[in-house]
Amino acid sequence: MKKILIVVFVFLSITVKSNAQGFFVGFHGGLNNVWISNINPLWSRVDSLKPLSHKISSTNNTFRGGFGAQVGFEFNKNVAIVTELNGQYQGYKYQDSTLSKGIINGELSSSYLQIPLMLKLMAGHDGSGFFIMAGPSYSILQNATLTESGKNLHEVATDLKEKNYVIKKEIGITSVLGIQFRAADHFLFTFGFRGNFGTKNINNLSPSVSNFSIPKSINGSVGINLSAGYHF
């Protein structure tokens, strides 16, 4: 990942100094349907030493926002390279039935600083048309909080980052499919669908904690995305 970051910084320094035709900057934001595969009852403060007493009765994807800044360079009308600095939000909701506390409503909220490096392919006329871009992303955990409440349980919050229950660095894949519109000579607007897919298990617990098989929990999201940029 260090090599990817070096490439990003070299790319930025070259394009900024050259101010060459094809260089563009912008910002973007959107709303994502987010999830975590294989949720983990071991993160819970409730009966965490007795994971077999837990029964996850239902899980629900939830919605989180995302935003960021981007910089890119168009080599020609069909190919560009883009990097971003994003705030990415993840999480899920669930119901957990325990022997001692009954039905528990839980929600995990987490946020990441995300840096993707993507290849962008475009098709259209005069800078307007369809595009697709994809590439690896590097994410740094900013916070992760599990909040639980129920009829027989006052609301409790667990800082999963502080307890080191969740890994703090993640490698994933970011992709965007959409349409772009070049207004006048310099302004660029896009609408598309963005996906963020983790490739690494974020569960940092050890099986030795409770003699229990540790599930592989992986982040994911799909949503709509809008952006506006300035093309030099």
Disulfide bonds with the S-S distance in Angstrom:
none
